[in-house]
Amino acid sequence: MIIIMEKTATEGNIQSVIDILQEHGFRAILHRGAVHTVIDALGDKTTLSTQRLEAMDGVGQVKLVREPFRLASRDRKSEDTVIEFENGVKIGGGNRPVLMVGPCSVEENYDGLLQVAVAAKEMGCQFLRGGAFKPRTSPYDFDGLGERGLELLAQAKKDTGLLIVTELMDSADLELVEKYVDVIQIGARNMQNFKLLKAVGHSNKPIILKRGPASTIREFLLAAEHIMYNGNEKVILCERGIRSFDSDYTRNVLDIAAIPVIKKYSHLPIIVDPSHGTGQRYLIEPMAKAGLVAGADGVMVEVHYNPSQALSDGKQSLSIPQFKEVFSRINNIIDVLHLEKTAPAPIE
């Protein structure tokens, strides 16, 4: 539940509410605004009646949160969450959608990685993404360079200024990954790895949480809730496709409807990954555009300097010339959409 204190509430009134919440097993999270102080109460609402809280001095209103994902819910926070980086890049809140591109896996070829990074910078992208630790279906497939891959990503950041995104698979590697990257990605296979979610909940890095291949939207948001409950509210959701029966033509089914649904029920930003969502490079452009029109706060796409020689996911990666051609049109779509959002209201 959410307790909204009156403007005139004293520190003693606020502490009294926190004390009674804690006595009944609630976790109380205090938010001080310019006008009101709000207390998030996380716990079993059957142990404490709203009437008792409403009768306390200084309490203005008690609201019950309808959804089980309380911290991620718009009932708790009506305005969009905006995640801002030191260089001024912002994700969410109606800001210009961000672009994250790069190879599925970082390979032992820095020149190739740099070619992708330079092209990304040229096309207005803000993030370079690449896997140093890769979850692979087969134990015989390339599973990443580990710290060496992180070092190559850090060098690319130094050379281009792009922010770095990489996937974390094991909480034991968290401290290492934090040293090198700007955003930590939790992949689809680990969406319900609750120990890992708890670990990144204690990180100060923004987290991209990818939707599991068979998860519902509620399960997706509850996974985000685990991260937020442990203290990290800088969560970026990523729709990357769910499993269906038509695997002859697409790797997954990219759930475009999930974007406006999440926008309705959650304040967290959401990006779209048409590379994993379709598994086909020819579908990247139309599905990226669809995601942006549906309200996505960004696009994540796999780009490789030589997809035919890629050690992972070459089939769904764009070559650098293809990337430039596709993203010139995607940027045009973003220009139109962003112009519509920022245009002044017509004079009546």
C-alpha positions as CSV (number, residue, x, y, z in Angstrom):
1,M,0.0,0.0,0.0
2,I,1.0,3.7,-0.3
3,I,0.5,6.2,2.5
4,I,0.4,9.8,1.4
5,M,1.2,12.1,4.3
6,E,-0.5,15.5,4.7
7,K,1.5,18.6,3.8
8,T,1.5,19.5,7.5
9,A,2.7,16.1,8.8
10,T,5.5,16.4,11.3
11,E,8.6,14.2,11.5
12,G,7.0,12.6,14.5
13,N,3.9,11.8,12.5
14,I,6.0,10.2,9.7
15,Q,8.0,8.1,12.2
16,S,4.9,6.9,13.9
17,V,3.5,5.5,10.7
18,I,6.9,3.9,9.9
19,D,7.0,2.3,13.3
20,I,3.5,0.8,13.1
21,L,4.2,-0.5,9.6
22,Q,7.4,-2.2,10.8
23,E,5.6,-3.6,13.9
24,H,3.3,-5.4,11.4
25,G,6.1,-6.8,9.3
26,F,6.1,-4.2,6.5
27,R,9.1,-2.8,4.8
28,A,8.6,1.0,4.7
29,I,10.3,3.1,1.9
30,L,10.2,6.8,2.4
31,H,9.9,9.3,-0.5
32,R,10.1,13.0,0.3
33,G,8.6,15.2,-2.4
34,A,8.4,19.0,-2.8
35,V,4.9,18.9,-1.4
36,H,4.1,15.5,0.1
37,T,5.9,12.8,1.8
38,V,4.9,9.3,0.6
39,I,5.6,6.0,2.3
40,D,5.6,2.7,0.3
41,A,4.5,-0.1,2.5
42,L,5.6,-3.6,1.3
43,G,4.1,-6.5,3.1
44,D,0.9,-8.4,3.9
45,K,-1.9,-5.8,3.9
46,T,-4.2,-8.2,5.7
47,T,-2.2,-7.7,8.9
48,L,-3.0,-3.9,9.2
49,S,-6.2,-2.2,8.2
50,T,-6.2,0.9,6.1
51,Q,-8.7,2.5,8.5
52,R,-6.1,2.3,11.3
53,L,-3.5,4.0,9.2
54,E,-6.0,6.7,8.0
55,A,-6.8,7.6,11.6
56,M,-3.2,8.4,12.4
57,D,-2.1,12.0,12.8
58,G,-0.6,13.4,9.6
59,V,-1.9,10.7,7.2
60,G,-3.7,12.2,4.3
61,Q,-4.6,9.1,2.2
62,V,-3.9,5.4,2.0
63,K,-4.0,3.7,-1.4
64,L,-4.0,0.0,-2.1
65,V,-1.8,-1.0,-5.0
66,R,-3.8,-3.3,-7.4
67,E,-0.9,-5.1,-9.0
68,P,1.6,-7.4,-7.2
69,F,4.5,-5.5,-8.7
70,R,4.3,-2.6,-6.3
71,L,7.5,-0.7,-6.9
72,A,7.2,-1.0,-10.7
73,S,3.5,-0.1,-10.7
74,R,2.1,3.2,-12.0
75,D,-0.2,3.1,-8.9
76,R,3.0,3.8,-6.9
77,K,4.6,6.3,-9.3
78,S,2.5,7.9,-12.0
79,E,5.3,9.7,-13.9
80,D,7.7,7.8,-16.1
81,T,11.0,6.8,-14.7
82,V,13.9,8.5,-16.5
83,I,17.4,6.9,-16.3
84,E,20.1,9.5,-17.0
85,F,23.8,8.9,-17.6
86,E,26.8,11.2,-16.9
87,N,27.1,12.2,-20.5
88,G,23.5,13.4,-20.6
89,V,21.9,10.4,-22.4
90,K,18.4,9.8,-21.0
91,I,16.2,6.7,-21.3
92,G,12.4,7.0,-20.8
93,G,10.0,9.7,-20.0
94,G,9.3,10.7,-23.6
95,N,13.0,11.5,-24.4
96,R,14.3,10.6,-27.8
97,P,14.6,6.8,-28.1
98,V,18.1,5.4,-27.6
99,L,19.9,3.1,-29.9
100,M,22.0,0.1,-28.7
101,V,24.0,-1.9,-31.3
102,G,26.9,-4.3,-31.5
103,P,27.9,-7.9,-31.9
104,C,26.2,-10.7,-30.0
105,S,29.7,-11.7,-28.7
106,V,32.8,-9.7,-28.4
107,E,35.5,-11.6,-30.4
108,E,39.3,-11.4,-30.4
109,N,39.3,-8.9,-33.2
110,Y,39.4,-5.3,-31.9
111,D,39.5,-3.8,-35.3
112,G,36.2,-5.4,-36.2
113,L,34.6,-4.3,-32.9
114,L,35.9,-0.8,-33.5
115,Q,34.5,-0.7,-37.0
116,V,31.0,-1.4,-35.5
117,A,31.5,1.1,-32.8
118,V,32.6,3.9,-35.2
119,A,29.6,3.2,-37.5
120,A,27.3,3.2,-34.4
121,K,28.6,6.6,-33.4
122,E,28.2,7.9,-36.9
123,M,24.6,6.8,-37.0
124,G,23.7,8.6,-33.7
125,C,23.7,5.5,-31.5
126,Q,24.5,6.0,-27.8
127,F,25.4,2.5,-26.7
128,L,27.7,-0.3,-27.8
129,R,26.4,-3.7,-26.7
130,G,28.4,-6.9,-26.8
131,G,28.6,-10.2,-24.8
132,A,31.7,-11.1,-22.8
133,F,30.0,-13.9,-21.0
134,K,27.5,-15.7,-23.3
135,P,24.8,-18.3,-22.3
136,R,24.8,-20.9,-25.1
137,T,22.4,-23.8,-25.7
138,S,25.3,-26.1,-26.7
139,P,28.4,-26.5,-24.5
140,Y,30.4,-26.6,-27.7
141,D,29.5,-23.1,-28.9
142,F,31.6,-20.0,-28.2
143,D,30.7,-18.7,-24.8
144,G,32.7,-15.4,-24.7
145,L,36.1,-14.0,-23.9
146,G,35.3,-13.1,-20.3
147,E,37.4,-10.3,-18.9
148,R,39.3,-9.9,-22.1
149,G,36.0,-9.1,-23.8
150,L,35.2,-6.5,-21.2
151,E,38.6,-4.9,-21.8
152,L,37.9,-4.7,-25.5
153,L,34.5,-3.0,-24.9
154,A,36.2,-0.5,-22.5
155,Q,38.7,0.3,-25.2
156,A,35.9,0.9,-27.7
157,K,34.3,3.2,-25.2
158,K,37.6,5.1,-24.8
159,D,37.9,5.4,-28.6
160,T,34.3,6.4,-29.4
161,G,32.6,7.7,-26.2
162,L,29.8,5.2,-26.6
163,L,28.2,3.8,-23.4
164,I,28.8,0.1,-22.9
165,V,26.1,-2.7,-22.3
166,T,27.0,-6.3,-21.5
167,E,25.3,-9.3,-20.1
168,L,25.9,-10.7,-16.6
169,M,25.3,-14.4,-16.1
170,D,26.7,-15.0,-12.6
171,S,26.5,-12.9,-9.4
172,A,30.2,-13.9,-8.8
173,D,31.2,-11.8,-11.8
174,L,29.2,-8.7,-10.8
175,E,32.1,-6.7,-9.3
176,L,34.2,-7.4,-12.3
177,V,31.5,-6.4,-14.8
178,E,30.7,-3.2,-12.9
179,K,34.3,-2.1,-13.4
180,Y,34.0,-2.0,-17.1
181,V,30.4,-1.2,-18.2
182,D,27.7,1.4,-17.9
183,V,24.7,-0.9,-18.1
184,I,24.3,-4.5,-17.0
185,Q,22.0,-6.7,-19.0
186,I,20.2,-9.7,-17.4
187,G,19.4,-12.0,-20.3
188,A,16.2,-13.8,-21.0
189,R,17.4,-17.1,-19.6
190,N,18.1,-15.5,-16.3
191,M,15.0,-13.4,-16.0
192,Q,13.9,-15.6,-13.0
193,N,17.3,-16.2,-11.6
194,F,16.3,-14.6,-8.3
195,K,19.7,-14.8,-6.7
196,L,21.1,-12.9,-9.7
197,L,18.3,-10.4,-9.6
198,K,18.9,-9.8,-5.9
199,A,22.6,-9.2,-6.6
200,V,22.1,-6.6,-9.3
201,G,19.5,-5.0,-7.0
202,H,22.4,-4.0,-4.8
203,S,24.3,-2.6,-7.8
204,N,24.4,1.1,-8.6
205,K,24.4,0.4,-12.4
206,P,21.3,0.6,-14.5
207,I,20.0,-2.8,-15.4
208,I,18.5,-4.0,-18.7
209,L,16.1,-6.9,-17.9
210,K,15.1,-9.0,-20.8
211,R,11.8,-10.8,-20.9
212,G,12.0,-14.6,-20.6
213,P,11.0,-16.6,-23.7
214,A,7.9,-18.1,-21.9
215,S,7.1,-15.4,-19.3
216,T,3.9,-13.5,-18.9
217,I,4.0,-9.7,-18.6
218,R,3.2,-10.0,-14.9
219,E,6.1,-12.4,-14.4
220,F,8.3,-10.0,-16.3
221,L,7.3,-7.1,-14.1
222,L,7.7,-9.2,-11.0
223,A,11.2,-10.0,-12.0
224,A,11.9,-6.3,-12.2
225,E,10.3,-6.0,-8.8
226,H,13.0,-8.2,-7.3
227,I,15.7,-5.9,-8.5
228,M,13.9,-2.8,-7.3
229,Y,13.0,-4.4,-3.9
230,N,16.7,-4.9,-3.3
231,G,17.4,-1.2,-3.8
232,N,18.1,-0.6,-7.5
233,E,15.3,1.3,-9.2
234,K,17.2,2.0,-12.4
235,V,15.6,-0.9,-14.4
236,I,15.1,-0.9,-18.2
237,L,12.8,-3.6,-19.5
238,C,13.5,-5.2,-22.8
239,E,10.9,-7.0,-25.0
240,R,12.9,-9.6,-27.0
241,G,10.3,-12.1,-28.1
242,I,8.4,-15.1,-26.6
243,R,8.3,-18.6,-27.8
244,S,5.4,-19.8,-30.0
245,F,4.7,-22.6,-32.5
246,D,5.8,-21.0,-35.8
247,S,9.6,-21.5,-35.5
248,D,9.9,-22.2,-39.3
249,Y,9.9,-18.4,-40.0
250,T,10.9,-16.6,-36.9
251,R,13.1,-17.4,-33.9
252,N,10.5,-16.0,-31.5
253,V,7.3,-13.9,-31.6
254,L,8.1,-10.2,-30.8
255,D,5.3,-9.1,-28.6
256,I,4.8,-5.5,-29.7
257,A,1.6,-5.3,-27.7
258,A,3.7,-5.8,-24.5
259,I,5.1,-2.3,-25.0
260,P,1.9,-0.3,-24.6
261,V,0.6,-2.7,-21.9
262,I,3.8,-2.2,-19.8
263,K,3.5,1.6,-20.4
264,K,0.0,1.5,-19.0
265,Y,0.8,-0.5,-15.9
266,S,4.4,0.4,-15.1
267,H,6.5,3.6,-15.0
268,L,9.7,1.7,-16.1
269,P,11.2,2.4,-19.6
270,I,11.1,-0.4,-22.1
271,I,13.2,-1.0,-25.2
272,V,12.7,-3.6,-28.0
273,D,15.2,-6.2,-29.4
274,P,14.1,-7.2,-32.9
275,S,17.2,-9.2,-33.5
276,H,16.4,-11.9,-30.8
277,G,12.7,-11.2,-31.3
278,T,12.8,-12.5,-34.9
279,G,16.1,-14.2,-35.5
280,Q,16.0,-12.9,-39.1
281,R,18.0,-9.8,-40.2
282,Y,15.3,-8.9,-42.8
283,L,12.8,-8.5,-40.0
284,I,14.9,-6.2,-37.9
285,E,13.8,-3.0,-39.6
286,P,10.0,-3.5,-39.7
287,M,9.9,-4.8,-36.2
288,A,12.1,-2.0,-34.8
289,K,9.9,0.5,-36.4
290,A,6.8,-1.2,-35.0
291,G,8.3,-1.2,-31.6
292,L,9.1,2.5,-31.8
293,V,5.6,3.4,-33.0
294,A,4.2,1.3,-30.1
295,G,6.1,3.5,-27.7
296,A,9.4,1.8,-27.1
297,D,12.1,4.0,-25.4
298,G,14.9,2.4,-27.5
299,V,16.0,-0.3,-29.9
300,M,18.7,-2.9,-29.4
301,V,20.1,-4.5,-32.6
302,E,22.9,-6.9,-33.3
303,V,25.5,-5.6,-35.8
304,H,28.7,-7.5,-36.8
305,Y,31.6,-6.4,-39.1
306,N,31.2,-9.8,-40.9
307,P,28.0,-11.7,-40.0
308,S,28.9,-14.7,-42.1
309,Q,32.0,-15.2,-39.9
310,A,30.3,-14.3,-36.5
311,L,30.9,-16.8,-33.7
312,S,27.3,-16.4,-32.6
313,D,24.0,-15.1,-34.0
314,G,25.3,-14.1,-37.4
315,K,22.0,-14.9,-39.0
316,Q,20.2,-12.2,-37.1
317,S,23.1,-9.6,-37.3
318,L,23.3,-6.7,-39.7
319,S,26.5,-6.0,-41.6
320,I,27.8,-2.5,-41.2
321,P,26.5,-1.4,-44.6
322,Q,23.1,-2.9,-43.9
323,F,23.1,-1.3,-40.5
324,K,23.8,2.2,-41.9
325,E,21.0,1.8,-44.5
326,V,18.5,0.4,-42.0
327,F,19.3,2.9,-39.3
328,S,19.1,5.9,-41.6
329,R,15.4,5.0,-42.0
330,I,14.9,4.1,-38.3
331,N,16.4,7.6,-37.4
332,N,13.8,9.1,-39.8
333,I,11.0,7.4,-37.9
334,I,12.4,8.5,-34.6
335,D,12.7,12.1,-35.9
336,V,9.0,12.0,-36.8
337,L,7.8,10.4,-33.6
338,H,10.0,12.6,-31.4
339,L,8.8,15.7,-33.2
340,E,5.2,14.7,-32.6
341,K,5.9,14.3,-28.9
342,T,7.7,17.7,-28.5
343,A,5.6,19.8,-30.9
344,P,3.7,22.6,-29.1
345,A,-0.1,22.4,-28.8
346,P,-1.9,24.1,-31.6
347,I,-3.2,27.6,-31.0
348,E,-7.0,27.6,-30.6
